């Protein structure tokens, strides 16, 4: 899609449903700050880790998108359900978009490149680019491994159900303060952290590998996202389950994976051998994307 058409979407094709939804959650997040309680705070932090680390980082990203490890099916399904709690769409939607991003990173066809503007890469592509990412046929072409499994088709269609159940539990347990903290504030922060991986880590930071995109390793995004901010490492070796490759690149999601391995719940874990690692992205073709290009 050309930049001229994308500019037209920015100006005229506002996704009003998504925009209003995001706006209400941001209002709820601000309201939560005036209803502080330690109980609500702790619940929000725990859910932030469950949805952002177990769900998005380990589940949606390193397991389902890049197949950097294998876990038993019940655990795989549990991690996918945790991913829905981040309100970033169902697994086929999320995985499909992310695989497209890797296939077209910072080039024509990338859903959210900062080369189209920082705001566009952060959240503009969601607000104004509805037709850019609501291409179901294209996502299905990039996710043949998921669309063949009825569970993921169902979960992608009804991804809001686990979140609705959790929301009702929060309301019953702690009233509006806990609901606003555990749902609105937690998800709003989680959204912006994920969006910073799309935006900030393609603008600020250092590059360990000479990848053919603008990816960077960014320490503060990595801390907020449990290790997803070591983005240049990731783009250079997308199938690696480990993103932080040095002692100072703290990667909590990798610690979770290693813990699963210690418990006998994870195997076939892919890692980067820095001694022999290719230095350019085009030297490594990710298996999950070979049939999609």
C-alpha positions as CSV (number, residue, x, y, z in Angstrom):
1,X,0.0,0.0,0.0
2,X,1.4,3.4,-1.0
3,X,2.2,6.2,1.4
4,X,-0.4,8.3,-0.4
5,X,-3.2,5.8,0.4
6,X,-2.0,5.4,3.9
7,X,-2.1,9.2,4.3
8,X,-5.8,9.1,3.2
9,X,-6.5,6.5,5.9
10,X,-4.9,8.7,8.4
11,X,-7.1,11.7,7.5
12,X,-10.4,10.1,6.6
13,X,-10.6,6.5,7.6
14,X,-10.7,6.7,11.4
15,X,-11.7,3.5,13.1
16,X,-14.2,5.0,15.4
17,X,-15.1,1.9,17.3
18,X,-11.5,1.2,18.3
19,X,-10.8,4.9,18.9
20,X,-13.8,5.3,21.3
21,X,-12.9,2.0,23.0
22,X,-9.3,3.2,23.6
23,X,-10.5,6.6,24.8
24,X,-12.8,5.1,27.4
25,X,-10.1,2.9,28.7
26,X,-7.7,5.9,29.0
27,X,-10.4,7.8,30.9
28,X,-10.9,4.8,33.2
29,X,-7.1,4.6,33.7
30,X,-7.0,8.3,34.9
31,X,-10.0,7.7,37.1
32,X,-8.2,4.7,38.7
33,X,-5.5,7.0,40.0
34,X,-8.1,8.7,42.2
35,X,-9.2,5.3,43.7
36,X,-5.9,3.9,44.9
37,X,-5.7,1.0,47.2
38,X,-2.9,-1.4,47.8
39,X,-5.1,-4.4,47.0
40,X,-6.1,-3.0,43.7
41,X,-2.5,-2.1,42.9
42,X,-1.2,-5.6,43.6
43,X,-4.0,-7.2,41.5
44,X,-3.2,-4.9,38.6
45,X,0.6,-5.7,38.8
46,X,-0.1,-9.5,38.9
47,X,-2.5,-9.2,35.9
48,X,0.0,-7.0,34.1
49,X,2.6,-9.8,34.4
50,X,0.2,-12.6,33.6
51,X,-1.1,-10.8,30.5
52,X,2.1,-9.1,29.4
53,X,4.7,-11.7,30.2
54,X,3.0,-15.1,30.2
55,X,0.4,-14.0,27.6
56,X,2.0,-11.6,25.1
57,X,5.8,-12.1,25.6
58,X,6.0,-15.8,26.1
59,X,2.7,-17.0,24.7
60,X,1.7,-14.9,21.7
61,X,5.2,-13.8,20.7
62,X,8.0,-16.3,21.4
63,X,5.8,-19.4,21.4
64,X,3.0,-18.9,18.8
65,X,4.5,-16.3,16.5
66,X,8.1,-17.5,16.2
67,X,7.9,-21.1,17.6
68,X,11.1,-20.5,19.7
69,X,10.0,-23.3,22.0
70,X,7.6,-26.1,22.5
71,X,5.3,-26.7,25.4
72,X,2.5,-29.2,26.1
73,X,-0.8,-28.3,24.3
74,X,-2.7,-27.5,27.6
75,X,0.0,-25.1,28.6
76,X,0.1,-23.6,25.1
77,X,-3.6,-23.0,25.3
78,X,-3.3,-21.5,28.8
79,X,-0.6,-19.0,27.6
80,X,-2.8,-18.0,24.6
81,X,-5.7,-17.3,27.0
82,X,-3.4,-15.2,29.1
83,X,-2.5,-13.3,25.9
84,X,-6.2,-12.4,25.4
85,X,-6.1,-10.6,28.8
86,X,-3.9,-7.9,27.2
87,X,-6.8,-6.8,25.0
88,X,-4.6,-6.8,21.9
89,X,-6.8,-9.1,19.8
90,X,-7.0,-12.9,19.4
91,X,-4.0,-15.1,18.7
92,X,-4.5,-15.3,14.9
93,X,-4.9,-11.5,14.7
94,X,-1.8,-10.8,16.8
95,X,0.4,-13.5,15.3
96,X,-0.6,-12.7,11.8
97,X,0.2,-9.0,12.2
98,X,3.5,-9.7,13.9
99,X,4.7,-12.1,11.2
100,X,3.8,-9.6,8.5
101,X,5.8,-7.0,10.5
102,X,8.9,-9.3,10.5
103,X,8.5,-10.1,6.8
104,X,8.2,-6.4,5.8
105,X,10.0,-4.7,8.7
106,X,10.4,-1.0,8.0
107,X,9.6,-1.5,4.3
108,X,6.5,-1.2,2.2
109,X,3.8,-3.4,3.8
110,X,4.9,-3.1,7.4
111,X,1.8,-2.3,9.4
112,X,3.6,0.0,11.9
113,X,6.9,1.4,10.8
114,X,8.2,4.7,12.3
115,X,9.3,5.6,8.8
116,X,5.7,6.6,8.4
117,X,5.9,8.7,11.5
118,X,6.4,8.0,15.2
119,X,2.8,8.5,16.1
120,X,1.7,6.2,13.2
121,X,4.0,3.4,14.5
122,X,2.9,3.9,18.1
123,X,-0.9,4.0,17.8
124,X,-1.9,5.8,14.7
125,X,-1.9,2.6,12.6
126,X,-4.6,1.3,14.9
127,X,-6.7,4.5,15.1
128,X,-6.5,5.4,11.4
129,X,-5.3,2.3,9.7
130,X,-8.2,-0.1,10.2
131,X,-8.1,-1.2,6.6
132,X,-4.4,-1.8,6.8
133,X,-4.6,-4.4,9.5
134,X,-8.2,-5.8,9.2
135,X,-7.2,-8.0,6.2
136,X,-8.4,-11.4,7.5
137,X,-7.3,-13.3,4.4
138,X,-3.8,-12.0,4.7
139,X,-3.5,-12.8,8.3
140,X,-4.8,-16.3,7.6
141,X,-2.1,-16.7,4.9
142,X,0.6,-15.9,7.5
143,X,-0.9,-18.2,10.2
144,X,-1.6,-21.5,8.6
145,X,-0.4,-23.3,11.7
146,X,-3.1,-21.6,13.9
147,X,-6.0,-21.5,11.5
148,X,-5.9,-25.3,11.3
149,X,-6.6,-25.6,15.0
150,X,-10.2,-25.1,16.1
151,X,-9.2,-23.8,19.5
152,X,-7.3,-20.9,18.0
153,X,-10.1,-20.1,15.5
154,X,-12.6,-20.1,18.4
155,X,-10.3,-18.1,20.7
156,X,-9.6,-15.5,18.0
157,X,-13.3,-15.1,17.4
158,X,-14.2,-14.8,21.1
159,X,-11.0,-13.4,22.5
160,X,-12.9,-10.9,24.7
161,X,-14.6,-13.6,26.7
162,X,-11.7,-14.3,29.2
163,X,-11.3,-10.6,29.7
164,X,-15.0,-10.2,30.4
165,X,-14.8,-13.0,33.0
166,X,-11.8,-11.4,34.7
167,X,-13.6,-8.0,34.7
168,X,-16.6,-9.4,36.4
169,X,-14.4,-11.1,39.0
170,X,-12.6,-7.9,39.7
171,X,-15.9,-6.0,40.1
172,X,-17.2,-8.6,42.5
173,X,-14.0,-8.8,44.5
174,X,-13.2,-5.1,44.8
175,X,-15.8,-2.9,43.2
176,X,-15.0,-0.1,40.8
177,X,-11.5,0.7,42.2
178,X,-10.3,-2.9,41.5
179,X,-12.0,-3.0,38.1
180,X,-10.5,0.3,37.0
181,X,-7.0,-0.7,38.2
182,X,-7.1,-4.3,37.1
183,X,-8.8,-3.6,33.7
184,X,-8.5,0.0,32.5
185,X,-5.2,1.2,34.0
186,X,-3.4,-2.2,33.6
187,X,-4.5,-2.6,29.9
188,X,-3.8,1.1,29.0
189,X,-0.2,0.8,30.3
190,X,0.2,-2.6,28.6
191,X,-1.0,-1.2,25.3
192,X,1.5,1.7,25.4
193,X,4.3,-0.6,26.4
194,X,3.6,-2.9,23.4
195,X,3.2,0.1,21.1
196,X,6.6,1.3,22.3
197,X,8.1,-1.9,21.0
198,X,6.7,-1.0,17.6
199,X,7.7,2.6,17.8
200,X,10.5,3.4,20.3
201,X,12.6,0.3,19.6
202,X,12.7,1.2,15.9
203,X,14.0,4.7,16.7
204,X,16.1,4.8,19.9
205,X,18.7,2.4,21.2
206,X,21.8,0.5,20.1
207,X,22.3,-2.1,17.4
208,X,24.1,-5.3,18.1
209,X,23.3,-6.8,14.6
210,X,23.3,-5.2,11.2
211,X,19.7,-6.2,10.5
212,X,18.0,-4.8,7.3
213,X,15.5,-2.8,9.3
214,X,15.7,0.0,11.9
215,X,15.3,-2.2,15.0
216,X,17.1,-1.1,18.2
217,X,17.8,-2.6,21.7
218,X,16.1,-0.3,24.2
219,X,16.7,-0.9,27.9
220,X,13.7,1.0,29.3
221,X,11.2,-0.7,26.9
222,X,12.8,-4.0,27.8
223,X,12.2,-3.4,31.5
224,X,8.6,-2.4,30.9
225,X,7.9,-5.3,28.5
226,X,9.7,-8.1,30.4
227,X,12.5,-8.3,27.8
228,X,10.7,-7.5,24.5
229,X,12.7,-4.3,24.1
230,X,15.9,-6.1,23.0
231,X,14.4,-5.7,19.6
232,X,17.5,-5.6,17.4
233,X,18.6,-8.9,18.9
234,X,15.1,-10.3,18.2
235,X,14.8,-9.0,14.6
236,X,18.2,-10.4,13.7
237,X,17.3,-13.8,15.2
238,X,13.5,-13.9,15.3
239,X,13.1,-17.6,16.2
240,X,15.4,-17.3,19.2
241,X,13.4,-17.7,22.5
242,X,16.1,-15.6,24.2
243,X,16.1,-11.9,23.4
244,X,18.5,-10.5,26.0
245,X,21.9,-11.8,24.9
246,X,24.2,-10.2,27.6
247,X,24.2,-10.0,31.3
248,X,23.0,-6.4,31.2
249,X,20.1,-7.2,28.9
250,X,17.6,-8.4,31.5
251,X,15.0,-10.6,29.9
252,X,12.3,-11.8,32.4
253,X,10.5,-13.7,29.7
254,X,13.6,-15.8,29.1
255,X,13.7,-16.5,32.8
256,X,10.1,-17.7,32.6
257,X,11.0,-20.0,29.7
258,X,14.0,-21.4,31.5
259,X,11.8,-22.0,34.5
260,X,9.4,-23.9,32.3
261,X,12.3,-25.9,31.0
262,X,13.5,-26.7,34.5
263,X,10.0,-28.0,35.3
264,X,10.0,-30.2,32.2
265,X,7.3,-28.1,30.5
266,X,9.4,-26.6,27.7
267,X,11.7,-28.2,25.2
268,X,13.3,-27.6,21.8
269,X,14.2,-24.1,22.9
270,X,16.0,-22.0,20.2
271,X,18.8,-19.8,21.3
272,X,21.4,-17.6,19.6
273,X,25.0,-18.8,19.4
274,X,26.8,-15.5,19.3
275,X,30.0,-17.2,18.2
276,X,28.4,-18.3,14.9
277,X,25.4,-16.0,14.7
278,X,24.7,-14.4,11.2
279,X,25.1,-10.7,11.3
280,X,22.4,-9.8,8.8
281,X,18.7,-10.5,8.9
282,X,18.6,-11.7,5.3
283,X,21.1,-14.5,6.2
284,X,18.4,-16.1,8.3
285,X,15.0,-17.1,7.0
286,X,12.5,-17.8,9.8
287,X,10.7,-21.1,9.2
288,X,7.3,-19.7,10.3
289,X,7.5,-17.1,7.5
290,X,9.0,-19.2,4.6
291,X,5.6,-20.1,3.2
292,X,4.0,-16.7,3.8
293,X,6.2,-14.5,1.6
